[in-house]
Amino acid sequence: MLFIVLVCLLAFYVAANLGANDVANSMGTSVGSKAITLTQAIVIAGVLEFTGAVLFGRQVSSTLATSITNPDLFISQPQTLLLGMIAVLISCGLWLQIATTKNLPVASSHAVVGAIAGFSWVAIGAQAVQWSAISLISIAWVATPVMSGAVAAGFYAVIKSWILDRDEPLIQLDAWIPWLATILVSVFGVIVLPPVVARLPVTFLPAVPRHDFALGLGGIAAIAITLVGWRGLTTDRSRLTSLADRDIVERQLARFQLLSACFVAFAHGSNDVGNAIAPLATILYIKQTGTVPQSNLEIPLWVIMLGGIGIVTGLAIWGKQVIATIGEGIIKLEPSSGFAAELATAATILMASRFGLPVSTSHALVGAVVGVGIVKNWRDVRLDTLKSIGLAWIFTIPIATILCAGIFMLLRCLMP
């Protein structure tokens, strides 16, 4: 029992460091553009991160637990895999804490994948690593910032050309609010609502097809956002007569940005919670059954909730340190540009979560911010900040690999 408590505390430690470091991924642009305060960001991120982890955290967790190593090679020595996963938790927690103290938004998925590969290589050899799975994940890592940046650049270009740069931006925004609401709901609804609705009991509205129910919910949400947006625009136009039209437009887009930030927090929780709980789930499975999980590892709900609570705890206690790096360090953001960056990030990460790919939320958001910066004025992009973040990404994999391999060898000597 004591052993289970200790490994749960280790997983909680990793999840807390995830929350402390990666809160910038979900709320950095909102705080940087002054759409919300830092305290509001932490509260909102906490609720949505936890919800995303509980509802969508299983698939990515299962991928990390069973697809990075070759489980067949550990069948005769499950205790070796158990020690390796303990080493993964220790090494990833340490590296994420170091990165947080340096205010660097690193990629936690790099750390976990590198750590699992590191101990597997030391324990059995290169053949213990599923190189095909790592290749697929690596391609997703490279594609993530490119895809997110392209989507963000395209979306911001539309906002800039059709709303911000027009002679009558308020009139243009009034016409575009229904479209912005539809785009916002579509990104979230198309990816998230179908699997959520599919889990409803068959006795719930049996006469309504599940896909129609999802479409109906999305339509209601889009109409509600449109009506609220129109009402807010009318109120601001009548009360804030001293503000320029463009400032009123940015004030309205701040509300859309807040919604997109919520989607990013949800997406981050759904994808990154697996980095903390996948090793824990593997350890618990081996401890309970005495065998190695082969595929489609079922993650208990309480384990996912433990990871979600850990993320929320970490971002509440330490999250303030990292949030400004993405929010203000790469390029100055307004609500319009922050909205575009966060919407692109949410779309990219939620899609990856649906396919069970442990991609990096920081990759997606940094790529999106850079994409927006290129459209605004590429000369304003702070290359020194990008260099620091890029180096942290690159060094995370070898550092986590070497650190985990060393910790694994030490544990094997101490616990033969």
N, C-alpha and C positions, 0 to 999 in steps of 0.2 A: 504493500500500500504506500509506504514511504517513497518507493521508487517512482510510482505513478505520479504522486504529488510533485516530486522534484522535476520530472520531465514536463509536467504541465506548467510548472513555474518557468521553466526554460522557454517553452513555446510562448507563454505570456510575455516574457522578456523580449523575445524576437518581435512579437506583434506590437508591443509598446514602442519599440524602436522603429518599426515600420510606420506607425502612426506619427511619431515625432518627426521622422524624416520626410514622409510622403504627404503630409498635410498640405505642403506647398503645391503638390500636384493637383489637388482638388480645389483649393481656395486661393492660391497665390495670385492669380490674375484678378480675382474679384477684389482682394484687398489692395493690390497694386493700382487698380483703376479707381479706387475709393468708392466702389459700389456698395461695400459693406465694411463694417469695422472688423478688427482682428478678433475680438471676443465673439461677435456674431458668426464669423467664419468658423471658429472652433466648435461652437454649439451645433451649427448646421451640418458641418462635416461629420461630427460625431454621430448624429442620428442617421445620416444617409450612408456613411461608411458601414455602420453596423447592419443596416437593412440590406445593403448590397451583399455583404459577406454572408448573411444568413440565407438569402434567397438564391444567390448565384455562385457561392463560393465552392461548391462541391466539385465541379467539373475540372477547374484548373488545379485544385488540390489533388485530385485523382491522377492527373497527368504527371505532376511532379513526383508523386509517391511511387508510381509504377512504370514510368516511361523513360527516365533518365538513366537508370541502371538496368542491367539485364537480370531480371529476377531469377531466371533459371540457374544462374551461376551461384546464387546464394541459398539454394534450396537445402543443401547439406550443412550450411553454416548460418542459420538465421540470426544468431547472436552477433555475428560480424556486421550484418546489415543494421541491427539494432544499435550497436556502438557507433556505426557510421552516421546514423541519423541523429544521435546525441551530439556528435561532433559537428554536424551541420547546424544544429540549433545554437551551439556555443559560438562557432566561428561567425555565423551570420549576425547574431546579436551583437558581438563585439565590433565587427566592422561597421554595422549600421550606427552604433553608438558613436564610434570615432568620427564617422562622416557627419553626423548630426552636430557634434561639437565644433566641427570645421565649417558648419553652415553649407554643406554640399548636398544637393538633392541627387543622391546616387540611385542606381537601378537595383532594387532589392531582388528582382528576378535574376539578374546577373549573379548576385552573391549566392543565391540558393542553388541555381543550376551549376555554377562553378564549384561550389562546395560538395555537392553530391558527386559530381564527376571526379573531384579530387580524392575523396576517400575511396571511391570505387576502384580507381586506378591503383592506389596504394594497396588496397586489400586483396585484389585478385589480379589486376592487370588491365591493360587497355581494352581487352575484349569485354570487360564488365560494363563498359560505358556504351550506351545506345547512341552511337554517333549519328545515326539517321534521324533520331528524335532531336538531338542537339542541333543538327543542321537545319531542321525545319524551324526550331525555335529561334536560331540565329538569323535565319532569313526574315522571320517575323520581327525580330529586334531591329534589323536594318530597314525593313519596309515601314515600320511604325512611324518614325519621325517624318519620313518622306510622304507617306500617305496623309498623315495628320496635317503636315505643313501645306500640302497641295489643297486639301479641303478647306483649311482655314484661309489660305490666300484667296481662293476662289470665292468663298462666302463673303470675306471682308471686301473684296473688290466689288461685289454686287452692292453691298451696303454703301460703300463709298461712292460708287458711280450713280446709283439710283436714289440715294437719300441724302447723304452728307454733302455732296458737291453740287446739288441742285439749287436753283435760285429760291425755291420754296420748300425747304427740307421738312417743315411741319406738315405740309399738304402731302408730300411724298410719303412721310412716315405713316400718316393716317391711312393711306391707301395700302401700305405694305404691312401693317400690323397683322391682318389675317394670314398673310403668307408667312411672316416670321413665326407666328403661332403654330401654323401647320407644319413648318419645317422642324421647329423645336419638338413638337409632339411626335412627329414621324420618326425622328432619330431615336427617341427613347422608346416609343410605342412599338415600332416594327421589330425591334430587337428584344425588348423586355416583355411586353404584354402577352405575346402568344404563349411562351412557356409558363407564365404565371397563370393565365386563364386556363391552360390545359390541366393545371393541378387542382382546379375547383372540383368539388364532388359532383358526380353525375346527376344528383338530385337537385342541384342548383340550376334553376331555369333550364330544364331539360329540353324545352321546345326551341331554344335559341342555339344555333350552331356556335361553337367556340370561337371560330374566326370572326363571325359577325359580332359577337359580344366584345371581342378585342377592338374591332373597328369602331363599334359604338362608343366604347370608353374613350378611345382616342379622339373621336369626333366631338364628344362632349367637352373633353379637356381643351381642345383647340378653340372651340366656341367660347368657353369660359375665359381663356387667356385673352382672346380677341376683345371681348366685352370689357374686361378689366383694363386692358391696354387703352382702348378708346376712352374709357372714363377717366383714366389717369391723364391722358393727353389733353382732354378737354379741361380738366381741372387746372393743370399746369399752365395752359395757355391763358386762362382767365386770371390766375393769381400771380404768376411770375412774369409780369409784363416788363420788368426791368432786365430780364435775361435775354440774351440773343437767341434766335431760333435754334441755332445749332446746339447751344447749351441745353435747351429744353429737350431736344432730340436725344442728346447723350443721357439726360436724366431719365428719359423713358426707356432707353436701351439698357440702362442699369438694372431695371426690373427683369428684362429678358436675360441679362447676364447672370443674375442671381439664380434663375431657374436652371440655366445651363451649368452653373457651378454645382448645383444640387445633383445634376445628372452625372457630372464628373466624379463627385464624391461617391455616388452609388456605384459607378463603374469601377472606381478604384477599389472599393471594398469587395466587389465581386471578383476581381482579378488577383489582387495582391494578398488577400487573406491566406491564400494557398501557400504562400511563401513561408508562413509561420506554422500552419497546422498540418501540412503534408508530412513533414518528418514526424510530428507527434502522432498522427494517425497510423503511420507505418509502425512506430514503436509500440503503440497500443495493440495493434493487430498481432504483431509477433509475440508480445507478452501474453495475449489471451489465447492464441491458437497454437503457438510454437512453430508456425510455418511462415513462409514469406508470401506477401500479397502478390498475386500474379497480374491481374488487370482489373480495371473498373472497381477500385477499392471504394467501398461504401464508407463515407465519412459521417460519424455520428453527429447529430445536431448539436449536442453540448460542446463538442470539440470546435465546431464552427463558431458557436456563440462565444467560446473562450477566446478565439482569435479576434472576433469582432470587438469584444470588451477590451482586449489588450490594445487594439488599434486606437480605440476611443481614449483610453487612459493615456497612452503615449502622446497623442496629439494635444490633449488637454494640459499635460504637464510640461512638455518640452517643445511642442510644435512651433512656438513663436520664433525660434531661432532660424528656421530654414525658409519660412514663408516669403520673406522679402526677396530672396535670391531670384526666384522665378517671377514673382509679382512685379519687381521693380528693377532687377539687375540686368535684364537682357535688353529691354526697350521700354520706354514710357508708354503705358497703356491707358486708353479711355474705355468707358463701358462698351462702346461699339466694337473696338478691337478685341477687348477681353471676351465679349460674347462670341465672336467668331472663333477665337482660339479655343474656348472651352467647349463649344458645340462640336468642333472637329475632334477634340480629344475624346469626348464622351462617345462619339460615334465609333472611333477607332478602337477604343478599349472594350466597349460593350460587344462589338463584333468579335474581337479576339476571345472574349470570355465565352461567347456562345460556342466557339470551336475548341475551347479548352486550352488555348495557347497562353502561357505565362509571359506576356509581353510587359514592357515597362511603361507605366503611366508617365514617368518623367520624360522618357523618349517622346511620347506623343505630345505632351504639353509644350516641351521645349521646341519641338518641330513646328507646332502650331503657332507659337509666339514668333518664331523666326519667319514663318510664312507670312504672318500679318505684317511683321516689320519690313519685309521685302516690298510688300505692296505700299506701305506707308512711305518709307524712305529707307532703303537698305543701308545708307550711311549711318543711320541712327542706331543700328544693331550693335550692341557692345560686344565686340569680338573677344575681349579679355575674359568676360564672364562666361561666354560660350566655351572658350578654351579650358577654363577651370572645370566646368561641368563635363565637357567631353573627356578630359583626362581622368576624372573621377569614374566615369562610365567604363573607360578602357581598363583602368587598373583594378576595378572591382573584381573582375573575373579571375585574374591570376592571384590577387591577394586572397580572395576567398578560397580558391583552390589550394594554395599552399598552406594557408592557415588551417583549413579543415583537415588536410592530410596530416599536418603536424599534430593537431589535437587528437586525431584518430589514432595515430601511432602511440601517443602518450596514454590514451585511454586503454588501448590494447595491452600495454605494459602493466598498467595499474589494475586492469580487470581482465586477466587472462581467461 
